[in-house]
Amino acid sequence: MKSIILYNATVFTGVTRIEKSAVLIEEGYISDVFSKKRFEQKKFPSGTALYDLEGAYLSSGLIDTHIHGIHGFGTDDLTTEAVQGMSEALINYGVTAFCPTIYPQADEDFIRSIKTSVAAMGKENGAQILGLHLEGPFINPEKRGVQLTEHIRDVDIELMQNFYDAAEGHITNMTIAPELKNMRELALFCGKKQIILQAGHSSATYDQMREGMEAGITHSTHFFNAMRNMHHRDPGIVGTILIHPELTCELIADGEHVHPAIIRLLIKEKAADKICLVSDSIKPTGQKKGCLLANNEEVYLGDDSLFHRTKDDVIAGSSLTLNRGVKNMTEYGLSPEEALLMASYTPASILGFDKTIGSLLPGRKASLAVFDKEFNNIATLVNGEFKKKEI
């Protein structure tokens, strides 16, 4: 593999921001990060490919841990080809790793979606699959959102074992409602399997959420959305997450799922390494033609840039891409380095991949993204190989 130098870049390492810097990539890994002076003094082997980024942003690749689909491909297609299509689409937005996210559906379809998603691992032509995010089916029907009631299940450890077996152990994270009966048994099962549990689609009270924390629930799904609100007599699940700094949370930063003023409140209360930006995008996101379907139901894109279910106008999902979420966070008051960290290091850290990806430091995989100052993607590298290049 040819060595690569990306120079004259504004580098975001995940620790700091370095102007006019350069990065050396060898054998798919970040070998060194140079200042301008060191770069100009250093001699590189013949054949090293040099790319002038002309001051563009260079960061660790973005990581989307909650995504159902994009560009007309979705986990609800129940095919390996669709998940591979998601992988290829995501590199256009600087995403280098993701967790295909599976909706509640009939048990046989849920297992088929798991198997077809896992079958795509190792065959990706774009963003790499870290593992699967199961958004249910053990959630509270009172907070189901667009999920179908008939596919929401009581906690069933035998069924969970079937999911785990179908995934060949590749379940990274799972959304559950902490208030459900037998939640603790499920949490203990997932803890032994190193599955990160996140509270969501839940009506949990403060006490129920605290009990969930004791059992190992440390993360939360699309914070503020589809969960019990805060009340002065019961902080609920929202209050619990705000009160406890150790808890992490997903955030859909499109300005619609959560009002920008509330996002500004959140970033006052939680550090950047506790907020994980996600797209929660669905199959028709970025789709140019054809019928718009999500979870086998017809949807339309509203004036609010959200997809709505055609039959009842219920919000069906996001049309956000992760790089736009990063840009939005800078408009809500964060620095570029903080916003990028929320979409790279934070998800890697939450899922336990931060020793290999999520930061731009020597020894890490060279899965990187180049953005202009508006966070439009210019180039994307996965394991040191250009998957998209406009430089």
DAVEN-V173076 format. One record per backbone hydrogen bond with DSSP energy under -0.5 kcal/mol. NH is the residue of the N-H (numbers start at 1). CO is the residue of the C=O. Records with the same first field share a line. If there is no record, write none. Layout:
# DAVEN-V173076
NH=CO + CO
This chain:
# DAVEN-V173076
4=25
5=49
6=23
7=5 + 51
9=21
10=56
11=9 + 18
12=58
13=11 + 16
14=16
18=11
21=9 + 18
22=34
23=6
24=32
25=4
26=29
29=26
30=364
31=24 + 29
32=24
34=22
39=35
40=36
41=37
42=38
48=45
49=3
51=5
53=7 + 51
55=8
56=53
57=371
58=10
59=369
60=12
61=367
62=94
63=343
64=97
65=63
67=99
68=281
69=281
70=73
71=285
72=283
73=70
75=68
77=74
78=75
83=79
84=80
85=81
86=82
87=83
88=84
89=85
90=86
91=87
92=89
93=90
94=91
95=90
96=62 + 94
97=62
98=128
99=64
100=98
101=67
102=133
109=106
110=106
111=107
112=108
113=109
114=110
115=111
116=112
117=113
118=114
119=115
120=116 + 117
121=118
123=120
127=87
128=96
130=98 + 128
131=98
132=170
133=100
134=132 + 173
135=102 + 133
136=134 + 175
139=137
140=201
141=139
143=140
144=141
147=144
151=148
152=149
153=137
160=156
161=157
162=158
163=159
164=160
165=161
166=162
167=163
168=165
169=164
170=167
171=169
172=132 + 170
173=132
174=196
175=134
176=198
177=138
178=176
180=177
183=180
186=182
187=183
188=184
189=185
190=186
191=187
192=188
193=189
194=191
195=190
196=172 + 194
197=216
198=174
199=219
200=176
202=226
209=205
210=206
211=207
212=208
213=209
214=210
215=211
216=212 + 213
217=212
218=197 + 216
219=197
221=199
223=250
225=222
227=224
228=202
231=234
234=231
237=204
238=228
239=235
240=236
241=237
242=238
243=239
244=240
245=243
247=244
248=218
249=274
250=220
251=276
253=251
254=252
262=259
263=259
264=260
265=261
266=262
267=263
268=264 + 265
269=265 + 266
270=266
274=271
275=272
276=249 + 274
277=275 + 342
278=251
280=66
282=318
285=282
287=284
293=291
294=297
297=294
299=292
300=308
302=300 + 306
305=302
307=317
308=300
309=314
310=298
312=309
313=309
316=307
317=307
318=280
319=305
324=321
325=321
326=322
327=323
328=324
329=325
330=326
331=327
332=328
333=330
334=329
339=335
340=336
341=337
342=338
343=339 + 340
344=341
346=341
348=344
349=345
350=346
351=347
352=348 + 349
353=348
354=348
356=353
357=353
360=13
361=359
363=30
364=361
365=356
366=28
367=365
368=366 + 381
369=59
370=379
371=57
372=376
375=372
378=370
379=370
380=388
381=368
382=385
384=366
385=382
387=380
388=380
390=378
